Amino acid sequence: MKTSRAIALSLVLFVGIVLGLFPKPLFGGDQQRAKDLVQNACVQCHRFEGQPESRFNLKAPDLMWAGSKYQRPWLIRWLTGKEAPLYAKGYRWDLDQTPTKHPTVTQAEAEAIADYFDQHNKDPRVKVGAFDVSKITKFEASFGGMAYKAHACLGCHVIEENGKIIGGPQSASLVAAGQRYNQDWLFRFGQNPQDFTPHSGEFLADATEPQLRAVIGFLMVQGVKDFAYYEPWTSPEFGMASVDRGKVIYKEYCSQCHGATGKGDGPAASGLEPKPAIHTNIPFDKVPIDYLYNVINHGGAAMGKSPNMPYWGLTIGQQGVADVMAYLKVTFKGGPQVAQAAPGGGPSGVCPQPRKTVKAPEEFLAKTNPLPASAGTINAGKTLFLQTAQPVACAMCHGNEGNGQGFMGAALIPPPRNFTCGKTMKDLPDGQLFWIIKNGSPGTGMMSFAGLPDDQVWQLIHYIRSLAK
């Protein structure tokens, strides 16, 4: 019996090693070879002990924490010469701005070095499990991308965006960072880069922990194909959602703006522009669950809408968010729609609409649509308008016909733009439409679609213009 168990255990261990489930044990020859390479070759450029030091006093990045910093598959590819240089202008760009080609080793040597790092070069400052990659949401990754730019990370580190490499190539490339770094190490580095490379141009951002987590989430999905985003509305809290608890929370927090019965007439509403959404006019069971969750949990500003809508997640917690969402869906089923037509007839929806839209800067007003008004371009814009635009499809507010009568439009004051109104649309320059789509329209419910690539915005504009009558 003991012999059978030993054989079974050995077989499990062997299969696990072959499949990469466990680090390979360092046998005598491998261990010695890895030690020799590290202590006689790698040490010529890299440090493996000592206190953090300025880049300007080093030859290459410190590796005393390499066992915590890198993902094993990437490290092996790097050591065998299968990865691009990380420093486009060289690590010591003050001496030479030519990227250095790193020496390569054999596959077996690379695996032995990776195992050596894992055993001998762990960073005690890194808390294992501090960052959970399995809880990264699509919204947080997107928001993290914006925070990455807002906190000037793009000034020194390049990333890939819409197929293009953007950013300053002064420091380590973060293209495909999600394949390279250990998430716990990256999170600890982000808390204070000066703890790792002081006096080297590394920037300590004035970011909250949720912002930092969003940035790390953004980086950890870079280069990861078909990343499986977490959907918080599938969490246990939503399985235990209570309409009764949601009703209490709605009174305590939401009613001050949206009113006790959801008519948008809370005590704060009289002084707000745009006005709070009229919940009685929204069929909440039709609102996409990700949008509803994000606007409650992360707030209006995070969704490109009014900053007067707070981010309630920290205040009421995930159970509170789930309870409020349950209450909204049960209580509000939709109400009166936007007026069907102005006196005298015309396209459906008010036409022309009285508006006080902010005028775009002159450099935007001078823009004209660079894409041809072809059937392909217009159809691509139609798909975005009806289905795929993020953070939410345009039709939700502007309606499937573009007449401003989407199921969420009835909740907004002023009502959404009626794109079928030729009298209004003929006087709007392409550049004005582009600027509004990218930046939102202050004083209205029109959110920012800053994350849409320029080409998609121009496709939308062609489609919107095709609706005018």
Secondary structure as UniProt FT lines:
FT   HELIX           2..18
FT   TURN            19..20
FT   HELIX           28..40
FT   HELIX           42..44
FT   HELIX           55..57
FT   TURN            64..65
FT   HELIX           66..69
FT   HELIX           72..79
FT   TURN            80..81
FT   TURN            88..89
FT   TURN            91..95
FT   HELIX           107..120
FT   TURN            124..125
FT   TURN            128..129
FT   HELIX           133..135
FT   HELIX           138..150
FT   TURN            151..152
FT   HELIX           153..155
FT   STRAND          159..161
FT   TURN            162..163
FT   STRAND          164..166
FT   TURN            169..170
FT   TURN            175..176
FT   HELIX           177..180
FT   HELIX           183..191
FT   HELIX           193..195
FT   TURN            198..199
FT   HELIX           209..220
FT   TURN            221..223
FT   TURN            225..226
FT   HELIX           232..234
FT   HELIX           236..239
FT   HELIX           243..249
FT   HELIX           250..254
FT   HELIX           255..258
FT   TURN            260..261
FT   TURN            267..268
FT   HELIX           269..271
FT   HELIX           279..281
FT   HELIX           284..286
FT   HELIX           289..298
FT   HELIX           301..303
FT   TURN            307..308
FT   HELIX           313..331
FT   TURN            343..344
FT   HELIX           362..365
FT   HELIX           375..383
FT   HELIX           384..388
FT   HELIX           395..398
FT   TURN            400..401
FT   TURN            407..408
FT   HELIX           409..411
FT   TURN            419..420
FT   HELIX           422..425
FT   TURN            426..427
FT   HELIX           430..439
FT   TURN            442..443
FT   TURN            450..451
FT   HELIX           454..467
//
